[in-house]
Amino acid sequence: MSIMAVIPARYGSTRFPGKALAKATGKYLIQHVYERVCACRRIEQVIIATDDERISSAASEFSAPCVMTSPDHPSGTDRIAEVAASLSARIIINVQGDEPDVAPDALDALIHRLQADPRLKMATLARPFTADEDPADPNLVKVVLDDQGYALYFSRSLIPHYRDHSAGFTDPGQYLLHLGIYGYRRDFLLAFAAMEPSPLEKLEQLEQLRALQAGVRIAVDVVSYYGQGIDTPEEYAAWVRSRKPQSPADNRKD
């Protein structure tokens, strides 16, 4: 097997405990993610990786393969690296368990980038900010690219900085939002998880900076997938509302 996706899911989310098992739609949140990833044409198998029996039990309800991992992992990357150590897949895709609208074609693009260049160790996704998003929000990670589509830097700060625009940005679409979906060569993933956190990583709390600071090039595909991870109960409630079909009254014209 050459391409596998691993979905890390933990119960103890700081801002939304138990969010993987939120079920207001009739399906677990983690189930929505699993089904979207399974729709990717290039992925041969999808596994959920968790440290909680409640999530493992839920996964069995919708027949998803699930692997129990250590509860001591500081990040989802460390969790999938534990799983990858026992796999033979050459490419591992990391899709967070709170991305219920992840686009299968975006995952296909990520995999294609890795397959097209055997020298590439790591790849990820980004998209332009929308008009209703605030690039200055430190919870939304920005990325800037070189002319070949490789990351120059990731930051919670507003990058690039427009020196001559003291009022700030005028068009959110001129900034790129990093999407926390990654593809790795298996061997690099294992080496990456074994590295010590880098100074830049500690400053920004962004683990991809560990790779950049070590001199590893990260390819970035800019996609048109406009989903976003769910971090809070409020975001989950808004996502549930967005899925409900409109009633005839909602479409009535005055």
C-alpha positions as CSV (number, residue, x, y, z in Angstrom):
1,M,0.0,0.0,0.0
2,S,1.5,3.3,-1.0
3,I,-0.9,6.1,0.1
4,M,-2.7,6.2,3.4
5,A,-4.5,8.9,5.3
6,V,-4.4,9.1,9.1
7,I,-7.0,11.2,11.0
8,P,-5.7,12.1,14.5
9,A,-8.5,12.6,17.0
10,R,-8.4,13.2,20.7
11,Y,-11.2,13.7,23.2
12,G,-9.6,16.4,25.4
13,S,-9.7,19.4,23.1
14,T,-9.1,22.5,25.1
15,R,-11.7,24.7,23.6
16,F,-14.2,22.0,22.7
17,P,-13.8,18.8,24.8
18,G,-15.3,15.8,23.0
19,K,-15.8,17.6,19.7
20,A,-14.9,14.5,17.7
21,L,-18.1,12.9,19.1
22,A,-20.4,15.9,18.5
23,K,-23.5,14.4,16.8
24,A,-26.0,17.2,16.1
25,T,-26.2,16.2,12.5
26,G,-26.9,12.5,13.3
27,K,-23.3,11.6,12.5
28,Y,-20.3,12.0,14.6
29,L,-18.0,14.9,13.6
30,I,-15.2,12.5,13.1
31,Q,-17.5,10.4,10.9
32,H,-18.0,13.4,8.6
33,V,-14.2,13.8,8.3
34,Y,-13.7,10.1,7.7
35,E,-16.3,9.9,4.9
36,R,-14.9,12.9,3.1
37,V,-11.3,11.5,3.2
38,C,-12.6,8.1,1.9
39,A,-14.0,10.0,-1.1
40,C,-10.4,10.9,-2.2
41,R,-9.5,8.8,-5.3
42,R,-5.8,8.5,-4.6
43,I,-6.0,7.4,-1.0
44,E,-5.9,3.6,-0.5
45,Q,-6.8,3.4,3.2
46,V,-8.0,5.7,5.9
47,I,-7.3,5.1,9.6
48,I,-8.4,7.1,12.7
49,A,-5.7,7.4,15.4
50,T,-6.9,8.2,18.9
51,D,-6.0,7.9,22.6
52,D,-9.6,7.6,23.8
53,E,-11.8,4.5,23.9
54,R,-14.9,6.6,23.4
55,I,-13.7,7.7,20.0
56,S,-12.5,4.2,19.1
57,S,-16.0,2.9,20.1
58,A,-17.7,5.5,17.9
59,A,-15.4,4.6,15.0
60,S,-16.5,1.0,15.2
61,E,-20.1,2.1,14.8
62,F,-19.4,3.4,11.3
63,S,-16.9,0.6,10.5
64,A,-13.8,2.9,10.4
65,P,-10.4,1.3,11.2
66,C,-9.1,2.9,14.4
67,V,-5.8,2.6,16.1
68,M,-5.2,3.4,19.8
69,T,-2.1,5.5,20.4
70,S,-0.2,6.9,23.4
71,P,-2.0,9.6,25.4
72,D,1.2,11.5,25.7
73,H,1.6,12.9,22.2
74,P,1.9,16.7,22.1
75,S,0.5,17.0,18.6
76,G,-1.5,15.2,15.9
77,T,1.7,14.8,13.9
78,D,3.3,12.8,16.7
79,R,0.2,10.6,16.9
80,I,0.2,9.8,13.2
81,A,3.9,9.1,13.3
82,E,3.3,6.4,15.9
83,V,0.8,4.8,13.5
84,A,3.1,5.3,10.5
85,A,5.9,3.5,12.2
86,S,4.0,0.2,11.8
87,L,2.8,1.0,8.2
88,S,4.4,0.3,4.9
89,A,2.7,3.2,3.0
90,R,5.2,5.5,1.3
91,I,3.0,8.6,1.6
92,I,1.0,9.5,4.7
93,I,-1.7,12.2,4.6
94,N,-2.6,13.9,7.9
95,V,-6.1,15.3,8.0
96,Q,-7.2,16.7,11.3
97,G,-10.3,15.2,12.9
98,D,-12.1,18.6,12.9
99,E,-12.2,19.2,9.2
100,P,-15.7,17.9,8.2
101,D,-15.8,19.7,4.8
102,V,-12.3,18.7,3.6
103,A,-12.4,18.5,-0.2
104,P,-11.3,15.2,-1.7
105,D,-10.0,16.9,-4.8
106,A,-7.7,19.1,-2.6
107,L,-6.3,15.9,-1.0
108,D,-5.8,14.6,-4.5
109,A,-3.8,17.7,-5.4
110,L,-1.7,17.3,-2.4
111,I,-0.9,13.7,-3.2
112,H,-0.2,14.6,-6.8
113,R,2.4,17.1,-5.7
114,L,4.2,14.5,-3.7
115,Q,4.0,11.9,-6.4
116,A,5.3,14.3,-9.1
117,D,8.5,15.1,-7.2
118,P,10.1,12.1,-5.4
119,R,12.6,14.5,-3.8
120,L,9.7,16.3,-1.9
121,K,9.5,15.3,1.7
122,M,6.5,17.4,2.9
123,A,3.6,19.3,1.3
124,T,0.5,21.2,2.6
125,L,-2.4,23.3,1.4
126,A,-3.4,27.0,1.5
127,R,-6.1,29.2,0.1
128,P,-6.8,32.9,-0.3
129,F,-8.7,34.6,2.6
130,T,-12.3,35.4,1.9
131,A,-13.9,38.9,2.4
132,D,-15.4,37.9,5.7
133,E,-12.2,36.6,7.2
134,D,-9.7,38.7,9.2
135,P,-6.1,38.0,8.2
136,A,-4.9,39.8,11.3
137,D,-6.5,37.1,13.5
138,P,-3.6,35.1,15.1
139,N,-5.8,32.0,15.2
140,L,-5.7,32.0,11.3
141,V,-2.2,31.0,10.2
142,K,-0.7,32.8,7.2
143,V,1.8,31.5,4.7
144,V,4.0,33.2,2.1
145,L,5.4,31.3,-0.9
146,D,8.3,31.6,-3.3
147,D,7.9,31.6,-7.1
148,Q,8.0,27.8,-7.2
149,G,5.2,27.3,-4.7
150,Y,7.3,26.5,-1.6
151,A,6.7,28.0,1.8
152,L,9.0,30.9,2.7
153,Y,7.4,31.2,6.2
154,F,4.3,30.5,8.2
155,S,3.1,33.0,10.9
156,R,0.2,33.9,13.1
157,S,1.2,37.5,12.4
158,L,0.1,39.3,9.2
159,I,2.5,38.3,6.5
160,P,3.5,39.8,4.1
161,H,3.6,43.2,5.9
162,Y,2.5,46.1,3.7
163,R,4.9,48.8,4.9
164,D,3.2,51.6,2.9
165,H,-0.3,50.8,4.0
166,S,-0.5,52.0,7.6
167,A,-4.3,51.4,7.7
168,G,-3.6,47.7,7.1
169,F,-4.8,45.3,4.4
170,T,-7.4,46.4,1.9
171,D,-8.1,43.1,0.2
172,P,-8.1,39.9,2.4
173,G,-7.6,37.8,-0.8
174,Q,-4.0,39.1,-1.0
175,Y,-3.1,36.9,2.0
176,L,-2.9,33.1,2.0
177,L,-4.6,31.0,4.8
178,H,-2.7,27.9,5.7
179,L,-4.9,24.8,5.9
180,G,-3.6,22.3,8.4
181,I,-3.6,19.3,6.1
182,Y,-0.2,17.7,5.4
183,G,1.3,15.0,3.2
184,Y,4.6,13.4,4.2
185,R,7.0,10.8,2.9
186,R,6.8,8.1,5.6
187,D,10.6,8.2,6.4
188,F,10.6,11.9,6.7
189,L,7.5,11.9,9.0
190,L,9.3,9.5,11.4
191,A,12.4,11.7,11.4
192,F,10.4,14.9,11.8
193,A,8.5,13.5,14.8
194,A,11.9,12.6,16.4
195,M,13.2,16.2,16.0
196,E,13.3,18.6,19.0
197,P,10.9,21.5,18.7
198,S,12.7,24.4,17.0
199,P,13.0,28.0,18.4
200,L,10.7,29.4,15.8
201,E,8.2,26.6,16.4
202,K,8.2,27.5,20.1
203,L,7.7,31.2,19.4
204,E,4.8,30.8,17.0
205,Q,3.4,27.5,18.2
206,L,3.5,26.2,14.7
207,E,5.2,22.8,14.2
208,Q,5.7,23.2,10.5
209,L,8.4,25.8,11.3
210,R,10.4,22.9,12.7
211,A,10.8,21.6,9.2
212,L,11.5,25.0,7.7
213,Q,14.1,25.8,10.3
214,A,15.8,22.5,9.6
215,G,16.1,23.5,5.9
216,V,13.3,21.2,4.6
217,R,11.3,22.7,1.7
218,I,7.5,22.5,2.2
219,A,5.5,22.5,-1.1
220,V,2.2,24.4,-0.8
221,D,-0.7,23.8,-3.2
222,V,-3.1,26.8,-3.4
223,V,-6.6,25.4,-3.6
224,S,-10.2,26.6,-3.8
225,Y,-11.4,24.5,-0.9
226,Y,-13.0,27.0,1.5
227,G,-13.8,24.7,4.5
228,Q,-12.3,25.4,7.9
229,G,-11.5,23.4,11.0
230,I,-14.0,23.5,13.9
231,D,-12.4,24.7,17.1
232,T,-15.3,25.7,19.4
233,P,-18.9,24.8,20.2
234,E,-20.0,28.0,18.5
235,E,-18.2,27.1,15.3
236,Y,-19.7,23.6,15.4
237,A,-23.2,25.1,15.9
238,A,-22.7,27.4,12.9
239,W,-21.5,24.5,10.7
240,V,-24.5,22.5,11.7
241,R,-26.8,25.4,10.8
242,S,-25.1,25.7,7.4
243,R,-25.9,22.1,6.6
244,K,-29.6,22.4,7.1
245,P,-31.6,22.7,3.9
246,Q,-33.6,25.9,3.5
247,S,-37.4,25.7,3.9
248,P,-39.7,26.9,1.2
249,A,-40.3,30.0,3.3
250,D,-36.6,30.8,3.2
251,N,-36.7,31.0,-0.6
252,R,-39.9,33.1,-0.8
253,K,-39.5,36.4,-2.6
254,D,-41.3,39.4,-1.3
